[in-house]
Amino acid sequence: MQKEYQICTKCILDTSDSGITFDDKGVCHYCNNFAELMDKSIDGKEANNYLLEMVEKIKVSTKGEYNCIVGMSGGVDSTYVAYLAKKYGLKPLAVHIDAGWNSEIAVKNIESATSKLGIDLETIVINWKEVRDLQRAYFKASVPNCDVPQDHAFVAGVYNLAAKYGIQYMISGHNNVTEFILPPSWGYDSGDLDNLIDIHNKFGEVKLKNYPKLSLFKKVIYYRYIKKLQSFRILNYVPYNKEEVKHFITENLGWKDYGGKHFESRFTKFFQSYYLPSKFGFDKRRAHLSNLIASGQMTRDDAQREMEISPYNKDELPEDTEYFIKKLGFSIDEWQEIMKSKPRKHTDFKSDYDQWWFKLLKSLKSK
């Protein structure tokens, strides 16, 4: 039975998320969860002191050429993270994972920032034949998070490189003020290797010989406990206003705007702004803008006005659609069939979370 339409009285998330709930004031559980998180989070002097403690730990963690690794996409968050790493006297190695979908602006942003900051950059190019086949498999599977093949390779590549150089700290751009809110049904954990392999086994055609893989078991047991690899979300411990940071990196690092959240990837732009709204009926801008509302960086009225704009520029859509389906090797008929096919959930496929070792780890953590 379909829910009666309702929209949060604080943000703009609505019943396009099947899992949303509201309190007696009409406020959604995402806003309430965010408020609870902020109440528990440290800020001001306390946050700065913790940041400085972490900086000192990172500095003494290794005597090698680099003491931390920064994954760079050409986006706002990763560019600012690279700046902060240098500002606090760290020795970062920047790594970019090229999965074949970079926008020209993103590439120039990475080159400009690393050059101006004096940071070494290592680019890992993913085997195109393999990553394309994996992306094709995800669309054939009719699951919502077709960004997994890119995102999984990004994380696996960064972990592998950190191990290669003996680096114990990854400086992450993930942050609460712009990325905390996202309905679970609108995405899926890109780290779930079993899920990825099962989808590819059922719908893929090319063997994944060179595609970088990272199971949750290896990530947790090998990298975290044996290699002592840690992720530090530095943006949670500094003032982080998206528009102010955009202005700063534009003026100081030669950064250029690419038009939308995660649009540094041409794949993500089309997938997020056309495929998801058209096939699954949700627009991820609702979550992204709601996060900015919750953190006081945007008004609800401004967010609603932005939602009135089509998620995809109609003048660009025909050309971009042709480029997208041609690059993935689909015929027009195949693509139309994908768009019409019944949506599936990621939980319809195997998962690392169903493995005995994960259940054991979970039970040990709860004790």
Helices and strands as residue ranges (DSSP letters): H 29-40, H 44-59, E 68-71, H 76-87, E 92-98, H 104-117, E 120-125, H 128-141, H 148-165, E 169-172, H 176-179, G 184-186, H 193-203, H 216-217, I 218-226, E 230-233, G 234-237, H 242-253, H 266-270, I 271-280, H 285-294, H 300-307, H 317-327, H 332-340, G 346-348, G 352-354, H 356-365
